Amino acid sequence: MNLRLAALLAAVALSGACSILPESTPSDVYRLPSAQSAAVSNGMAQRWSLRLNKLQASEVLNSPKIAVIPQGDLISSYAASRWSDPAPVLLRNRLLDGFQRDGRVSLLSTDDSNFQADLELGGNLQAFQTEYQGSTAVVVVRLDALLVRSYDQRILASRRFEVRQQLGDVKVPAVVVGFGQASDRLTAQVVSWAVEQGQKIAPPVRNAAEPL
């Protein structure tokens, strides 16, 4: 009887221990807000194709956490809130949407597929975070963009883009809106630059009537 009683008491103790373990804190999942501007370019349609690659990033940014620098060099993230995808994927997809809205480059793909393209757009996402400066806060998005020729992976053009979006409210929903606004501005700059460079360096398209 003593052994059976001891076993019963042990089972109760284990059951009680399981019931007092802290529950995981639920997270609010945010997508990057939809583009606010539906700008369509009247420029000449381009015949070259473009693949957008996932951006390289540090371990901190290459995650769904919403990064924030509250002071100095301390990197943290907003509690109980996260992005729907890692930041490099969010911005790559926003760039894809930007090219589609612009309309000049219609032959578009991403590195999620195996489609071949004349040029590739990628680079290093250096910043995708909120930074506090005294009592104010800004969203900072910084991208070192690379335009690469696909067949030999030669870098044809590079440029750094940086956008800083002032925040009037530091609550997470307002911060997310700020990220959307900053991403819109950066996307417009990258699209204009990439199309301009592509016009100069993309391989010529052979006319079907030309002899081989």
Secondary structure as the mmCIF struct_conf table of DSSP 4:
data_model
#
loop_
_struct_conf.conf_type_id
_struct_conf.id
_struct_conf.beg_label_comp_id
_struct_conf.beg_label_asym_id
_struct_conf.beg_label_seq_id
_struct_conf.end_label_comp_id
_struct_conf.end_label_asym_id
_struct_conf.end_label_seq_id
HELX_RH_AL_P HELX_RH_AL_P1 ASN A 2 SER A 19
TURN_TY1_P TURN_TY1_P1 ILE A 20 ILE A 20
BEND BEND1 LEU A 21 LEU A 21
HELX_LH_PP_P HELX_LH_PP_P1 PRO A 22 PRO A 26
STRN STRN1 ASP A 28 TYR A 30
HELX_LH_PP_P HELX_LH_PP_P2 ARG A 31 ALA A 35
BEND BEND2 GLN A 36 GLN A 36
BEND BEND3 GLY A 43 GLY A 43
HELX_LH_PP_P HELX_LH_PP_P3 MET A 44 ALA A 45
STRN STRN2 GLN A 46 GLN A 46
BEND BEND4 TRP A 48 TRP A 48
STRN STRN3 LEU A 50 LEU A 52
HELX_LH_PP_P HELX_LH_PP_P4 ASN A 53 LEU A 55
STRN STRN4 GLN A 56 ALA A 57
TURN_TY1_P TURN_TY1_P2 GLU A 59 LEU A 61
BEND BEND5 ASN A 62 PRO A 64
STRN STRN5 LYS A 65 GLN A 71
TURN_TY1_P TURN_TY1_P3 GLY A 72 ASP A 73
STRN STRN6 LEU A 74 TRP A 83
BEND BEND6 SER A 84 ASP A 85
HELX_RH_AL_P HELX_RH_AL_P2 ALA A 87 ASP A 102
BEND BEND7 ARG A 104 ARG A 104
STRN STRN7 VAL A 105 VAL A 105
STRN STRN8 LEU A 108 THR A 110
TURN_TY1_P TURN_TY1_P4 ASP A 111 ASP A 112
BEND BEND8 SER A 113 SER A 113
BEND BEND9 ASP A 118 ASP A 118
STRN STRN9 LEU A 119 GLN A 133
TURN_TY1_P TURN_TY1_P5 GLY A 134 SER A 135
STRN STRN10 THR A 136 ARG A 149
TURN_TY1_P TURN_TY1_P6 SER A 150 GLN A 153
STRN STRN11 ARG A 154 LEU A 167
BEND BEND10 GLY A 168 GLY A 168
BEND BEND11 LYS A 171 LYS A 171
HELX_RH_AL_P HELX_RH_AL_P3 VAL A 172 ILE A 201
BEND BEND12 ALA A 202 ALA A 202
HELX_LH_PP_P HELX_LH_PP_P5 PRO A 203 ASN A 207
TURN_TY1_P TURN_TY1_P7 ALA A 208 ALA A 209
BEND BEND13 GLU A 210 GLU A 210
#
